[in-house]
């Protein structure tokens, strides 16, 4: 992963300040089943683990500033498939 831009840093700082340290009103077992952090919500807040990176990309998309375009699917065919019929023993 590359370095963060200044705009992304400012977004992460402001969004982290919005995250409250308190416990929600939901029962503890519901949060545990969902794999959510219950106690000490501010610890180990890496932007990839909290989903703030997705929120930042969504904000950029709304503003019309798009980031990288990701292509889906297989990029390169395996060499085995290209040469399978040409190798010895595959006649």
N, C-alpha and C positions, 0 to 999 in steps of 0.2 A: 504494500500500500504506500502511496506517495505521501508527501507532506501535505498538511492542511493549509488552506489559504487563510488569509486574515479574516475574510468574511465568514468562513466556516467556523473558525475559532470563536468569533463573536456570537454566532448563532448557538454554538454548543454551550458557551458560558451562560447566555441568557436563558436557554432552555433548562439548564441544570439548576439555575436559581428558582425556576418555577416548580421543580420537583420538590414536594414537601417531604420532610423527614418522618411524618406521623404515619400511624397505621391506619389502613382504610377500615370502613365499616363492615367489610365482608368477613365471614368466618375464616378462621385460620386455616382450616382443612381445605377450603376452596383455593386459597392462595398457594398452599403447599402442593396441591394436586396440579395446579397450573404451572408450578415451577417458578413462582414469583418470589422475590425477596420480601420478607415480612419485616424483620427487624433490621435496623441499620441500613436503610434503603440507599443512603448516599455512599456507602463503601464500594470500592472497586467499580466506579462508574466509567467504564470505558465506552466510548461512543458507539462502538460496534455492538456491544452487549446490551445497551439500553434502547436501541432502535432510534437513537437521535440522528444517526446518519441518514436513515430513510426519511425522517421528517425534514432534514435539510434538503435532500434531493427533491422532495415534494414541493418545498418552498421555492426552490430554483425553477422547477417546472411551471409553477403558477406564475412566476415572474417572467417566464419566457426564456430564461437562461438554462439551456440544457447542458448536461455534463457529457460524459462518455456515452456513446451508443454501443450497446452490447448486442452482439448477434447470438442467436441461439442455434443449437444444433452442432453437429460434428464439423470441425473446421477442415481436417485433413483425413484422407482415407489411409487406412493402415497399409503398410508396404506389403504385408502378406496377401491382402486381397488383390493388389495390383499384379503380383508376380506368381500367384499360386499356380496358374495353368502353365507357366513358362519354366518352372523349376523341374529338375529331374525327379522322376518317381511319381509325377502327377499326370502322366499321359493317359 
